[in-house]
Amino acid sequence: MSDRWNRGLKKASAVLLVLAMGVAALLNTLPVYAAEDAIVSTESVGNQGAAAEAGDSTLVTSGESLETVPEAGDSSPGTADGETSGRADVSVVGEDDQSGLVIEDGTDGVSDIVSEETPDDGLITEETEETETSSEGQPVTMTETAQIQDPLSAPGQIVQTQTGSSSLRRVRRTLRSARSGSSYAFSSQLGMNAKAIYDSKVKWYATEHHTGEWTCKFGEGVYQFQGVVTSNDYFDKTDLETKSACEACKEQMTADMQAAADAFKHDHPEVFWIRSPKTYSFSVSLVPGTKQTGDDGKTRGIFQIVSATYTPVETFAGAGSLISSYQAGVQASAAKVREMADSWNTEGVETRSAAYQALLVRAADEYLCSRLFYDHSALNTAVSVSTAENSGSQSVACNDAYRIYTSAAAFLGGTDHLTMGAVCEGYAKAFKVLCDQLGVPAVCVSGLSDKSRTGSGHMWNLAQIGGVWYLVDVTWDDSDRAGAQVSSRRYLLVSNYTNNTLLTSRQASGNFSGSTITTTFSYPAASDTCYETAHQGMTIEGTDCAKAGRERGTCTVCGTNVDRTIPVLGHDFKETSWKAATCTQKGSVKETCSRCGQTRITELPALGHDFQEKTVAATCTAKGRRSVVCTRCGTVKSEQEIPALGHSFKETSRKAATCTQKGSITETCSRCGEIKTTELPVLGHDFHEKTVAATCTAKGSRSVICTRCGAVKSEQEISALGHDFKETSRKAATCTQKGSVTETCSRCGQTKVTELPALGHVYTAQVVEPTTSRAGYTLHTCIRCGDTWQDQYTAKLLKKTNLRKVSAVSKGKFRVTFKKNGKYTRYQIQYAGRKDFTGAKTRTVINKKKTASVTIRAGRRKTYYVRIRAVSGKRVGAWSRVLKVRTK
């Protein structure tokens, strides 16, 4: 017992030491922001001593290039492929060493020794525009652009990337993991600099509802670097140290901008009207008074990144003009959801209780399923536009199809040109907007719709009920495909999606934009069981109008055994007979309960007289009568005489007057038929211009003619119009063959044919992975005609290594025995607690003997699956067979 206590104490001490070193590294590598709208640091250059004396832990930048302090176990830049760096705790098995290689597991506080590789996918690019003029004594400001990933991912997929392995990001993740809170805003996981950028963006867009350009200003000392100053006060890019310092500073600023953009997109889905561009501009200035000339004759100074500016585009046409309508729609939708929840609250639970929160979540799910539909047509259009953008053949465009990725359809559907169509991202964002309005904590979860790395991108939600997080997937609950406008509720408040058979097709990703420079966010831990009223597959028995029932069975989602009391249902009365009430006599309604047959009779009060006015119409010469009579029983309340109407003449025939002759109008009374005739005077000539239209080849004329008798006053000739060709048919060009366009004149029908050039091939690339029997290659296929060619061949996989035996040895350890694979000396051993090697750990060893044994320290009394493969430079071998071992 004492030994176990001592080992536990040592482990805790090691963890605390690593955390303390990480916090110290963070405080010594990050500049910070003050809590103001403009982003500023709490100290400026030259005040380091004062800060130290005051005990301030805030970093004061000194104008040096930004760096991070590597931790034990991290990979150093420039390490060769397959080689380890950081802690080199690898021992080579000697010819006489029979004990094998002992590798410490990271769970004991010792860093893993396997090297990490961070691929550079070229996401960050810069283009420089230098301003060479400046007034005397004023710093020159240079404007540059940098590229980040749009958090609105390419439709239908999600990018799988690895984050950098610097100590700065590890310390951030360590500090964030200790945070908690019911709202679970992703902004709480940002570093201080990224959080200040995030707050500025929230104020501009979410609070003040701007739609245009947003500029975030940085204070002195935040993003600074030291470099050689040129004659026009710009930093010298030809100086390697200056360039390196500038790149490090810009990389840190770009990473903070990316992280802030990612968190903003998930925390504020109500900002539906902006789509951030992939690039933003930022300004760099020389800090006044910092230039100094060194012994080498070079002048150096401190440069400051002053500000960064986004110029977004609208998510879809007219989005910015619909903000007030959207807000009204959100309020109206929230009111409807509350009304639905209240109608289901038959037990009268308190509105602040977890049970009422569950009703609100159910109502929100039901409301969105009844209102939205999955818009496959718009998705196809959005995929086409996104593909064109990503390939560079089309710039970032304002496309109406992108509305499906926003919450707009749920609250603006049916207005203007919008429909109620959306995809999973639109469903999930609308659900979070409703939950925010209803006071229910909820987050949007990004990831894949299946466990494979090539699965379709998907977004769903986690909602918190009574302090516990449950999964909600409104998209998969929507049964609109079958024609029903209701929720299936199969994915409503169900258990942790990684621990049951119904929901294993989700894989959450904390990398929202697929960028290699952003923060990897964490999600709240979801419950392993469903919410009490969300269990599925139950048997209900013994419930009636006056008696409580029981709900029993095993939940088909989470496997929980359920046995709970269902409250009394109460009577469900339906009308079965009716005796109508009259003006003076009462009536009655008989109702029967649909469950138990009990009846009740409700008396209906006498209706009373329904007096309405009844009129006997007067004629042209005779009087009429107006009476007030009951419509039910005919009782007369009053009568009044109506005077005669007089004649109402309507025209029945007409003899038209001409330019020289009189005419007449005959009128007949519409009531009694009396006739009267009225004479019409001579009209006189009414000259108007008359035009005979010209054709493509024939002239026309313009004449002044009397419209009545045709007398001609004047005449003028009109020139021929010429042809007006319109396209009538088209033969599409192919990759290798020309096409044509046929046009026809809309006036005379004459045609002309225009030749279209051949399109040329457009190839897409598909990587065919190597095997042990053949090399890999890249297959290029034309998307138009299917023509193919191959290049970029990669070597075949090495043959499998003979894994002879895996056996448990001392406590928590097992030994791996394998046979040398030909001439290869480097091997990778991989082990995991699951057959599919999810969460596997990999250890690299060197073996020169024919048969070697490696001892690995893992968890005690656990089952592991083990396999091995050979490694040679950049080539790897096929995995060996898998053996299972149970540690002591």
N, C-alpha and C positions, 0 to 999 in steps of 0.2 A: 504493500500500500504506500509506503514511504517512497519507494523508487518511482512508482507511477506519479505520485504528487510532484516529485522533483523533476521528472521529465516534462510534466504539464507546465510547471513553473518556468522551465527553460524555454519551452515553446512559446509561452505567452511573452516572456522577456524578449525573445528574438523578434516576434511580430511587432511589439511596441518599439523596439529599436529601429526596425525597418520603416515603420510609420513616422517615427521622429526624424530619421534621416530624410525621408521623402518630403515631409513638411519643410524642413530646413532647405532642401534643394529647391522646392517650389518658391519659398520666400526669397531665395537668392537668384532666381532666374526670371521671375515675372515682374514687369512693371504693373502698377495698379491704377485704378480710376477712383476719383472721388465721387461721392453720391450727388452728382449734379447732372443737368441736361447735357452740358458739354463734358466730354470725357477728359479728365485731367489727372495728373499724379499729385500725390500729397507733398512731394519734394521736387526741387529743381536741381539742375547740375550745379555743383559747387557747394551744396549744403550737406554733404555726406557726414561731415564731422558733427554738425549740429544734430542730425537725426540720430547718430549713434549715441550722443550724450543724452538725448531725451529718451532713449530706450525704445524708439519707434522701430517696429519690425518691417516697415514698408521699404521695399527696394527703391534705392535712388539710382537712376541710370547714369552712367558716366560717359556716355557717348561711344562706348565700345560696341562691337558687334554682338548681337544677342546669341547666347549659347545655352546649352542645357548640360547638366552634370550627369554623366552616365551612371547607372546603378549596376550593382553586381548582377551578372546574368544577362545584361543587355548586349545586343549585337553592336559592334562598332562599325561605322561606315567604312566601306572598302574591303570588308572581309571576303576572302575568296569563297566561292560556292562550296558548300559542304563543310567548311571549317567553322570551328566555334570561336567565340570571343568573350570578353568579360571574364567571368570566373572559369578558369581552365582546370576543372577538377576531374579531367578524364585521365585514366590510367590505361596503359597498353598492356594487354595480357602477355607476359613473357613465356619463354619456352618452358621454364621450370615452375611457373606459377600455376598451381592447381586450384587455387581458391576462386579464381575468376575475378571479374570486375564488379565492384560494389558501387552502385549509383544511388545517391540520396534523392528521395522524393521531395518535391517542393512543399508538401504539406507539413514537413517538420521544420519549416522556417529556413530551409536552405534553398537558394535559388536554383531553378532548373538550369542544366548546362547545355541544353540543345540550342543551337543558334537559331535566330529568327531572321527571316528575310522579308523586307518591306519593298514590294515592287513599285517602281516609279512608272505610273501610267500617264504622265504628261498632262495632268489636269491644270497645272499652273503655267500660264504663259504671260509674258509682259511685252508691251510695245511702248516705246519711249518717245515722247514729244518734248523736246528741250526748248525752253524760252531763253534766248541768248542775250536779250536786252534787259537792263536794269538801271534804275536811277541811282545816283551816287549815295552810298551808305545804306541801301535797301537790299535785303536778301532776295535772291532769285528763286521763284517758285517753279518747280518742274511738275508737269502732270503726266502720270503713267496710267496704264490699265492693267488689271489682273483678271484672271479667270477663275470662277468657282463653279461648282455643280449646282444646277437648279434643283432645289428640294422636291419639285414636281418631277418625279422619276419618269423615265421613258415608259409609255403605256405598255402593260403586259409583261414587264420584267423588272427585276431589281438587281442592281450591281452588287456582286459579292467581292469585297475588298478586305485587306488587312490594314489595321491602323499602324502608325509608326510605333517603334518600340522605345522612344526616348523616355527618360525618367520623368520628365515633366508630365506626360500624359498618364503614366502609371500612377504618379502621386495624385493627380486630379481624380482618377478613377477610384483610388483608395479613399480619398476624402469624401467623394460623392456617395460611396457605398454606405457611409455611416449616417447619411441624411435620411430623414423620413418625414412624412406629412400626408394628410388625407387628400389634399388637392393634387399632389404629385405633378406640379408644373415642371417641364423639362428645363426651364430656365434655371431652376435651383441646382442643376448639375453643371452649369457653366462656370468657367473661371471668372475672376473679377473683371478682367478686360472685356471678355465676350459678353458678360452679363450687362455691363454698361452700354455696350453697342445694342444689345437686345432691348434694354429699357428705352433707349432713344428711338428705336424702330417701333416699339409698342406705342409710345406717346404719339408719334407722327401718324401712324396708320390706324391702330386699334382704338386710340382715345380721341384723336382729333380728326380722324377719318379723311386724311388727305389721299389723293390719288396719284400725284405726280412725283417728281424727283425728291429724294431724301438725302440730305447731307449730314454725316456724323462727324463732328469735330473732335479732335484729340488734343488734350492739353500737353503742355511742355513736359518732356521727360518720359512720355508713355512709349512711343515707338521711335527710338533714336539710334543712330549708329555713327561711328567716327570714320572719316575718310579723307582722302587727298582732295583739295579744292582746286578747281580749274580757274582760268582767268575770268570766266563769266560767272563765278560763284556756283558752279554745278559740281557734283562729285565726279571724280575721274574714274570712268568705267574701265580704263585700261590698266588701272592699278589692281592687282589681284586681291590684296587685303581689303581694299575699299569695296570692291565688287562682292567679296565674300560677306563682309559685314552688312552691306545693303540687302543682299539676298536673304540673309538670316532674319533681318528685321522685317522684311516684306513677307517672308514665310510665316512668321509669328502673327503678323497683322491679318494676313489672308486666312490663316487657320481660325482666328477669333471671329472674323467676319462670316466664315462658313458655318461655324458652330452656332452663332447667333441666328443666322438665317434658318438653319435646320430646326432649332428649338422654336422659333417664332411660327413657322409653318404648322407645327403640331400643337402648340399651345393656343393659337388664335385662328381657328378655322373660320371664325366669323369675318375675317378680312378676306373676302372672296374675290375682290375686284382687282387685285394686282397679281401679276406673274413676273417675278424677278428675272432680269436678264442674266445671262451667264457671265457677263463681264461688268465690272464697276471701275470707276476712275478714282485715283487718289493723288494728292498733291504732296510734294516733298520740298522743304525749304531749308536753307542754311540758317542755323540759329545765330542771331547777331552776337558779335563779341566773342565768338569761340574760335576764330582763325588764329593759328600760331604756326610759325615757320621753324622747322626742326633743323638739326645739324646736317641732315642730308639735303637741305635746300628745298624740300617739299613743304608746301603749306597744307596743314590739316585743320579740319574743323568738325563740328558736330552737326549732323543733318537730322531733321525732324519730319516724320510723316504727319502732316497737319490735319488732313481730313480725308474721308472717303465718301463717294457719291454714287448712289444707285439712280438709274433712270429706268423705272419699270414700264412694262406695257400692260394694258388691260387684259384680264384673263379671257374675256370675250367681248365682242362689240357692244358698246353702251353700258358696260358693267359699272363704271364710275357714276353714272347718272341714276343708278338703281339702289344706292345705299339706303336712302330713307325708306323706300318701299320694302327693302330687305328687312330692315329693323322692325318695321310694322308687321311684316310677315312672321318674324321670329316671335314677337309678343303674342300675336294671334294664335300661332301654333302652340306656344307654351300654355296659353289659356285653355285650348282644346284638350291638350294632354292632361292638365289638372282636372278638367271636367270629366274626362274618361276615368281617371284614377278615383275621383270622388264617387262616381257611379258604381265602381267595383268595391268600394269600401263599405261593404255591408255590415262589418263588425264594428265600424266606427273607431278604427285605430287612430291614435294621435298622429297628426300631420308631421311631427318631427321624428317619428319612430322609424326604425329600419323597415318594418312591414309596409309603411306608407311609401318609403323610398322605393321599395320593390315594385309597388303599384305604379309609381311614376315611371320607372324604367320600362315596365311592361307596356304602359300606355304610349311611351315614346317609340318603342319598337313597333307597336301596332299601328301608330299614326304614320310613321315613315313607310312601313310596308304597304299601307293602303294608298299612300300618296305617290310614291316613286315607282319607277320601273327601270330595269337594267337596259341601258341604251346601247345595244350592240352596234347599231349603224354609226352612231357618233364615235364609238370607240375605234372602229375601223378607220374612220377619217383621221382621228387624233393620232393613231399609230403611224399612218402615212405621213402626216405633217411632221411628227417627231422624228421619224426615220430620215426625212429630208434635212431637218435641222441638224441632227447629229452627224450626218455625212458631210455637212458643209454645203450642200447644194441649195439650201434655203436658209435664210436668216431667221432669227426669232420672230415669229409672226403672231398677229392677233387672230386667233381662229376660234369660231364659235364652238367647235367640238371640245375645246378645253374646259367648257362649263361643266362637263361631267365629272371633273376632278375636284369640284368645289361644292360647297353646301348650298349654292344658289338655287338649284332645282327644287329643293324641299320648301323654300320660303318665297321663291319668286315664280315657281312653276305656273304656267297659264297666263303670265303677264308678258306683254310685248311679244318678242320672238322666242321666248324660252319655253321649254317643255319640262315635264316632270322626269326626264331621263337622267340617269346618273350611272356611275360604276361604283365599285366597292369604296373608293376613296371619297366619293360624294356622299354615300350612305353613312360612312363612319364619321366624317366631319360634321354632317348634319346632326347625328346623334349626340356628339360632344357639345355642339352649340345648344341643343335642347337641354342637355343635362346641366350645362353651366347656368342656364336660365332657371332651371328647377332646383338648383342647389344640391345636385347629386354629383359627387366627384367622379370624373371619367377621363380617360386618356385614349388617344388614338394609337394603335399598334401597327407598325409597318413590318412587312416581311414577305414570305413566300407562301403560296397556297398548297405546297406539298414539301416533303422533306428533302427532295433532290435539289442540287444547286442550280438546276435549270428550270425550276418551277415558275409558274406565273406569279407576278407581283400581286400582293393582296394587302388590304387594310381592314382591320376590325377594331373592337374596343374592349377595354376593361372598365367596369363600373364598380364603385365601392358601395356596399350595403352593410350597414352596421359595423364599419371598420374593416370589412373583408372584401377583397377584390374578386370579381367573377367575370367570366368571358361573356361578351355579347357580340354577335355577328348579325347585324340587321340585313346585310346583303344576302346571306345564306338563309335567313329566316323568311325572306320575301318569296312567297309562293305564287307570284304574279304570272310565272310562265304557264301555270296550269289554269289560268283564267281567274283565280281567286285573289281578292284584294285584301287578304288578311295574312297575319304572321303565323308561320308554322310553330314558332316558339321552341324549336329544337335547339337553338343556339342562344337562348336567352337565360342569363345568370347561371350558366353551367360551370362545371369544374375546370381546373387547370388543364389547358389544352395539350399538355405533354403527358398526362397520366391517364388517358382513357382511350378506348378504341374508336369512339365516334369522331373525335376531334384531333387525331394524330396528324392531320394533313396541314398543320400550320407550323411555320418556323419564323419566329420573331427576329427582327434585325434591329439593332440599336444604331446602325449607320443609316440615317434617313436619306441621304443624298447619294450614297455610293462613292463618296469622295474619300481619298486616302489621307486627307489633312484634317478632317473634322473630328469632333468629339463623338465617341461611341456612347450613346445614351443607354441607361438601364430602365427597365420597367418595374412596376410594383409586382410583388410575388402574388400570383393568383391562388385561390383556394383549391385544394385537392378534392373538394366535394361540391356538389351543386347547392344552390340556395334552397332553403326548405321547401318552398312552393314550386321550385323548378325541376324537381326530380321527375324522371320520365319512366314510363312503363309500369306504373303502380296499379294495384287492384283496390277499388273503392267498394266498401260494403256497409250495410246497416244504416245508411243515411236516409232520413225522410224529413217531412215537414216539422215534426215535433221532437225528433230524436237525433242525437249526435251520431256520426258514423266513424269508420276507421279507414285509414289509407295504409296499405301494407304492400311490401314487396321489396325488390332490389332494383335500384336505379340503373337503367341501361346505359347511362353516361358515365357516372363516377363509381358505381358499384356499392353505394351506401345502402345498408339495410334500413328501410323506413317503416315505422310503425307509429302513426300519430293520429290524434283525434281530429275529425272534421266537424266544425260547428254545425248546429241545427240549421237546416236550409230555410225553413219558413215556408208558408203556403205560396203556391204559384197559381193564383186565381185567373180563370179565363171565362169570358162571358158565354153563357149557354142559352139564355132566353131573355126576352125584352117585352114589357108592356108599356106602350107609348102613353105619355101624359097628354091631356087635352088642355084647352084654354082654361077650363074650370075644374078638371079632375086630375088627381095625381096618377103617376105611373110607377113602374118598378123595373130593376135590372137583377137578374139571377146569375151568379157566378159560381163556378165549380173549380176546385183545386185540381190541376192536371196530375198531381202526384198521389193524393190520398182520397179524392172524391168529395171532400167536405164542401158544403155549399153555403152561400151567404146571399141575402137579398138586400138590395139598396133601394130605398124609396126615392122616386124622382118627383120633384115639386111640380105643381100645375104650371103650365106654360104661360098662362095669361094671354089676353088677346094680342094678336099681331096686326094692328091696324095699318093699312096702307091705302094710298090714294088710288081711286078708280075713276076713269074719265070716259064720258060719252062725248065723242068729238062733235064740235060745231061744224056746219057746212058754210059755203060761201054766203048763203042767205038765211040759214036757220041757226038758232041758238043751240048750245050743248049743255052738259051737266058734269060737275066734278064731285065725287063722293069719297068719304073715308070709310073703308069697309075692312073687317077682319078677314085675313086670308084663309083662316082655318075654319071658322064657323059661319061666316057671312054676316055677322052683326054690323049694322050701319051706325056709324058714329056721327056723321054730318054730311050735308049736301050743299052744292053751290052752283049757280047758273053761270054758263060761259057764253059770251056774246058771239054773234055770227062772225065768220072769219073774213069775208070779202073774197073777191076773185084773186087767183094766183096764176097769172098768164105765163105760159112758156112758149117759146118759138117752136112752131111745128113745120113751117115751110118758108122758103126764101127764094125770091127772084132777084138775082144779082144785078146791081146797076153796072153799066159799062162806062167806058170813057165818054160816051156821047148819049147814052140812054138811061132813063130812070129805072129803079127796081122797086121791090116791095117785100115786107115781112108779114107773115101770117102767124098770129099767136093764139093758143088755145088754153083755157083755164084747166089746170091739172086736176081740179076738184069736180067741176060741173060741166066742162066741155064747151063753154061759151067761147066764140071766136071773134078776134078783132084783127084789122089789117092796117099796116103803117107803110107810107110811101118812102122810098129811099132816093136821095138826090143823085144827079149825074156825078160820076167820080172824077172825070178828067184824066189825062194821061199821067202814068206813074213810071217815069223812066228810071231804069237801074242798069248797072253794068252786068253784062253776061260774057262769060269766058268759055271758049272752046279750047280745052287743054292741048298743049303740044305733046307729041310723043317723042321717043328717042331719036327718030329720024325725020318726022313730019312737023311742020310748023302749025301753030294754033292761031286763035284770034280773040280779041277783046272788043265787045260791042256795047253801046248804050242803047237799050231797047225798052219799050214800054212793056211792063209785065202783064198788062191786061190784054192789049190788042196787038202787040208785036211790032209796033211802029219803030223803025230804026232811026236813031238820032246821030250816031257816029260809029266808026269801026277802025280797029288797029291790029296789026299782025304781031304774033308771038313766036320767037325763035324756037327751034327744036331743042329738047331737053338733054339729049345724050343718054347713054346706057347707065343703069343703076344695078350693078351686079351684086347678087347675094349667093352665099354658099349653099349648094343643094345636095352635094354628095362628097364623100371623102374616102380615099383609099389609104389606109394607114401605112406609113413606112415601117419597115422592120430593121433589124440590126444590119442587114446586108443589102436590102432591096429598097429602092425608092418608092415613095407614095405619090399621091396626087390629090388636088382639090378641084372640084368642078363647081363653077359659079354660073348662075343664070340671071339674066336681066329681069328684074321684077316688073318691068313695063312691057317688053316685047318678047321675052323668052329666049333671046340669043344667049349662047353659052360660051365659056372659055375655060381652059384647063391649065392649072399651075402645078408644076412638079415639086414634090417634097423630097428633101435629101434623106439618105439612109440614116438611121438613128445611131448606129454603132453599138458595140457590146457594152453592157453594164454588169460587171461581175460582183458576186458576193463570195466571201471566203468561209470555208468550213474546215475546221481542224480535225483530222483523222488521227487519233491517238496511236502511238506505237504499241506493239505487242512483242512478245519474245520471238515471234516467228517473222515479223516484218517491221520495216521502219514506218514511222509516222510521216505525214505530209499535210500540206494545206491544199484543199481542193477549191478551185475558183470556178463558179458556175454563173453563166449569164442569166439574169433574172427575166430576160425577154425570150431568148430562144433556146436556153439550156446548154449552150456550148460550154465545154469544160477544159481546164488545164491545171497542172499541178506544179508546186514549187515548195521551198522551205522544208526540205526533208529533215527529219530528226532520226536519231539512231534507234535501233531496236532495243527493247528492254533486255536487261541481263536475265539469264535463266534463274529459276527458283533456287533458293538456298535450302539445304536439307536441315530442317528443324527436327532434331532427334528426340529430345525429351524436355519437359518442363516439370520441375518437382519442387514442392514446398521444403524449405530448410528450417532456419530458426524463425523466431516470432516475426511475423510481418514480412518475411523475405521468401523469394522463390528463385530457383536456379534454372537458367536457360542453357541447354546443351545443343550445339549445332556443328555441322561439318563445314569446313572451308569450301567456298564456292570457287573453284578454279583458281585463278591468279589473283582474285580480289581480296583485299585486306580490310576494307571499311564496310561496316554493316550497321543497319538501323533496326533496333528492336522496338516493337510497338505493343503496348498492352492496354486493356480497357476492361471495365466492369460489364460491358455489354457485347453481344455477339457482333453487332454492326459497327463496333469500335467508335461509337459516339463518345466524345470526350476523351479519346485515347491519349496516352503519353508516349513520346518517342525518345529513345535513348540511342546515341551513336557510339559504337565501339570499334576498336581496331583488333583484328585477329590475323595472325600469321601462321598459326598452327593448323593442322589438319582437322582437329576437333577441339573446340573451345567451350568453356562454361562461363556464364556471366550471372552473377548474383544481383538481384534487383530488390531494393527495399521498397515495400508498398504498404498497404493497410493490413492490419491484423484480422484474421478470420474473415477474409473476403475471397470471393471467386473472381478470377481474372482470365481473360482470353488473350493469348500471346501469339505473335507471328514475327517473322524476320525477313529482311531482304538485303541484297548486296548493293553497294553504292560505289560508283567509279566516276569521279569528277562530276559532271552534270548528268551522267547517266544513272538510272536506278534500275533495280531488278524487279521482277515480279515477286509478289508476296508469297511466302511459304504457306504450308498448311497451318491451320489454327489449332493450338492445343489449349486445354483448360486446366487451371490449377487452383486449388483452395489453400490459402495461407493459414499458418498456425496462429 
